[in-house]
Amino acid sequence: MRLLHTSDWHLGRSFHGVGMLEAQRGFIDQFLETVRDEDIDAVLIAGDVYDRALPGVDVVNLFSEALSRIRAIGATVIMTSGNHDSASRLGFGSGILAHGGVHIRTRLDQLADPVELDLGGATLAVYGIPYLEPRMCAEELGAAAPSHTAVTRSALDRIHADLAQRQAGGPVHSLIMAHTFASGGISSDSERDLSIGGVGAVPLDLFDGFDYVALGHLHGRQALSNTVHYSGSPLPYSFSEAGHEKGGIILEFTADGLSTVENVSWPARRRLAVLKGTMQDLLESADHAWAEDAYCQITLTDDERPLKAMERLRERFPDTLVLSFEPASGSRRDTMSYSQRIAKAQDDLQVCCGFLEHVRSRPADDAERALLAEALQAVQAAEVSA
């Protein structure tokens, strides 16, 4: 039995204002090649199928098409809801879809209702834990407290009890799917924080006793232990993920249990580039040629903010999406806040010049001061005549 662990598809997401639906369509094509070429029997999606609770019609159509193509190849689909999904909407029609080989676990009463896969002499029980919002589900789960650790422990207690009963009747191996932040995981900028005002990570030892734990939420593929893995997102969703190798994880189970865990990669069609340097270096150096067709995040280190910086950069890097300024020489930069400049200003002209210097890290020159003074005089004259 060969399974493909994925998560965090985030269908419908945009990247700094750029729509990603076509990139996601491209990922799905790569993913389906893997399902077909690697003889995958079951596809796992560990939450955050969509990027928002109310996805657009074109986004829903894309996912519907993906499910149809997976089933046409012959693979079973098992998925759970993440913190970006609407559990009730994603789970609509789950009873009917199960008859077609698409198994959705979004409700608490499904925690101890695994999808059973035949291993030929043994059974693989796949349990799906949807994203558990502590304040919403602690009481129903009988958790000791409304915390991520407490609700996850209660959910796993139900699963342990069900698994013990099944194992009493014959060889049963176990796989847990969960959308959560487990201790030891490395986060990136594109995940939504799972906690508010507290620590949201759950202890890794909560997942002891299972053959494999397929986690979702963190976008970087990583192994927290021999049996606990994040598959990561299939596409980069922030510039902090520029160095990630995106893909999924192929698992192979036999009647004796988990036999192999192997990474599979899906290269993005558009790379991400995080560049830093002076305007001259970025526009002239051949070292940056590779980034000319990438999505770029650029930090300029010029002591004075260059004129028309974004316009000039886009002549070489047309898909520059993020631009920031970090002067290399701290001595050339006044670190006063804008409120401090206001307090220090002796007249309106100094207020205007202080604002100009604050927003562009370069003081007004003589011509600019003259223009601002002329404008202020015109305003004052208009006030007097009124």
Steps between C-alpha positions, in 0.01 A plus 500: 500500500654829386373831637586861414505741795419861406353801679443874478393526138347844580306507177395855415791671671669805354868589532556867579207590278581251224234232442635147532222293347698414187806411708278278711358341189858427395577344839196275469627377162838413658329339796283283276807385307642380831178322593502319165872434460557390861190275511354690794206320661385777733550877510506677837424873533562608861298821509488846342364376171374853436653830604177639638172382645304629198708412191407639160307299246806458275697370798234246594481389137878447494488278807197310370689434177806385698293250700348361182844458343639326810212256504534440125855381566362267766631653824291546812489850654503565875495858627443708809421868551755759609475837672449675163214270396137510601459152651127490435531611138795273420318210664174548310386176340781299663275197546415489131855577385635211709318260268704650215833459676534853642508490881469829691551534875385839632281412803583397856266201481723362222819493706465129582369413153810416295525431132611136479745398229580136426869411532456134408510319833463817707302824503618861495265721701528866389359740760430861406519777760364829363637828630381524859417853617539459879228744604249339265560131567649463851165434666380246243831314521500509880841668493661609826548854368426705186855464366650340191679238708194405701260464205758308295560262792125440536463435127791255504357324807189417297717373217720288730188338648357418157835373372543270800163339429587446135843357579342250736335342197810473279803689362414869454752774426421866558545834323394834648423809292495826697517871428692653788826653618710226662799583721823514305348614172657793312247757384502751213328832436202359312332292771221649705583490872303226676512670839391836632668619816654161578717216383325297231754220449401152615758261651645252254458206738122525463548317171689205646363155418397562138675364192499836321371851570425714192495862615384817331528872583874573471602574141853361514539125450666357811532186712442553872575133570522174307121481494380863524533710183377823347465471123506879464304700245532401132577859398685784676259749651746752647851619423618331819442174310737591217745230609242225548487192281130453444324169454345217697594178678444150363432230760500128446320265738506122498330248724794550738449877524673807364791398277620816320465880518620686190483866400372601157555850357287723279711794376306826476473651154595841637790530742520741791796735534599687815754763393689760700747764386544846358301616202811499281597147599150362446460660158847424367639183659482181295467307827132591511411395146333181625237711681379693196204266447433434871264657751731736690526643847765770492671691779697807392803589711578840348569767763247726326175364362531495116250691292234288323645189665221256417467625143871460435524157661209370297687581182725205582280306746148554366339290773637688799220466754656627823745787542657620824789726598780422742788748470834328546645800682311564820690822555336661197152427624311707756316256727253753640136400478257721311339620825844605625556695179165680546588595856839634391372700199492879544267581210280340233785474255704291741198276558469438125871447448514268800220291358673479163825386663316249719323319216788487254810504727642803317471869596339752272740679265493876434261471207258286698514734799424794272205316345358406841543859623313630193217254558471599866490867410219431250301317767550781751394760241188301420412481870539877542282577196233259623 
